[in-house]
Amino acid sequence: MQTILATGATGLVGSRFVEMFSDKYDVVNLDLTTGVDITKPETIKSVIDIHPNAKIMIHLAAFTDTNKSFEQKGDKNGICYQVNVEGTRNIATVCKEHGIHLIHVSTDFVFDGKKETPYLEDQPLSPIEWYGETKALAEGVVQNSGASYTIARLSYPYRATYDLKPDIIKKIRTGLESGKLYPQFNDTMITPTLIDDIARSFDKIIELKPQGIIHIVGSTSLSPYDLAKKVAAAYGFDPSIIKEGSLTEYLKTAARPFARTVAMSNAKATQALGLHFATIDEGLAEIKKQQGL
């Protein structure tokens, strides 16, 4: 069993990796429940010292509440900046010092959504709100740290079951079941990603240690409105009950900016890792099967 260090291993994505590869990896979770505060370097080092043979760190932990992040805009003392930037700096520093390959998990929020074609790994970062800005800064910290690293950008991850935090598919399904689904934007684009594919990608990255940035994302980009119609059809609801919403209209009264077209290309990941990334139809079929439906 190979020992893997991971921040946020009990979260939405990390816990699925642990489930799928429990027979291959001994995953040591670094978070507040295990005495690790990534904003305090000494707490990270104490765990490293106990596991000197661990040569991989998956850094999933982040402050991801975009609305609360927006309220902290520009505040380097705020929890969003402290966790996402300084926490990442501490993790990267430890990885450099101990020869640990860092798999740093980033996000599509590093882009502004003004591009009509899918984003590639080498395109300039252009975040438009504080969460995305801190994640972009964190990428720079990793790249300049001197550590061996892979930056894995994710987008709208979803899975069959996870009770602690609903993903985008679960939110839509819950809204359909309650009859209270909000109108879904038809003038914006996202790239939902099956978490099982992310977990398999982590496994391949551990093996291959590709240097640089890689987009670990699904093979379908679509509007939330079209996504909701697909979820409705998959779970036996009438797709015609989905109401259309408009991001353009929403932004007239919203304070926080919103990236409009964030199609993400997984061409590099497909080639570099030798994996297939599920389309949304394939992903919905897979999670339904896992749910026994």
Secondary structure as GFF3:
##gff-version 3
##sequence-region A 1 293
A	DSSP	beta_strand	2	7	.	.	.	ID=ss1
A	DSSP	alpha_helix	14	20	.	.	.	ID=ss2
A	DSSP	beta_strand	25	30	.	.	.	ID=ss3
A	DSSP	three_ten_helix	32	34	.	.	.	ID=ss4
A	DSSP	alpha_helix	41	50	.	.	.	ID=ss5
A	DSSP	beta_strand	56	59	.	.	.	ID=ss6
A	DSSP	alpha_helix	66	71	.	.	.	ID=ss7
A	DSSP	alpha_helix	79	81	.	.	.	ID=ss8
A	DSSP	pi_helix	82	87	.	.	.	ID=ss9
A	DSSP	alpha_helix	88	98	.	.	.	ID=ss10
A	DSSP	beta_strand	101	107	.	.	.	ID=ss11
A	DSSP	three_ten_helix	108	110	.	.	.	ID=ss12
A	DSSP	alpha_helix	130	143	.	.	.	ID=ss13
A	DSSP	beta_strand	149	154	.	.	.	ID=ss14
A	DSSP	beta_strand	157	158	.	.	.	ID=ss15
A	DSSP	alpha_helix	168	178	.	.	.	ID=ss16
A	DSSP	beta_strand	184	185	.	.	.	ID=ss17
A	DSSP	beta_strand	193	194	.	.	.	ID=ss18
A	DSSP	alpha_helix	195	208	.	.	.	ID=ss19
A	DSSP	beta_strand	212	215	.	.	.	ID=ss20
A	DSSP	alpha_helix	224	234	.	.	.	ID=ss21
A	DSSP	three_ten_helix	239	241	.	.	.	ID=ss22
A	DSSP	beta_strand	244	245	.	.	.	ID=ss23
A	DSSP	alpha_helix	247	250	.	.	.	ID=ss24
A	DSSP	alpha_helix	267	273	.	.	.	ID=ss25
A	DSSP	alpha_helix	280	290	.	.	.	ID=ss26
###
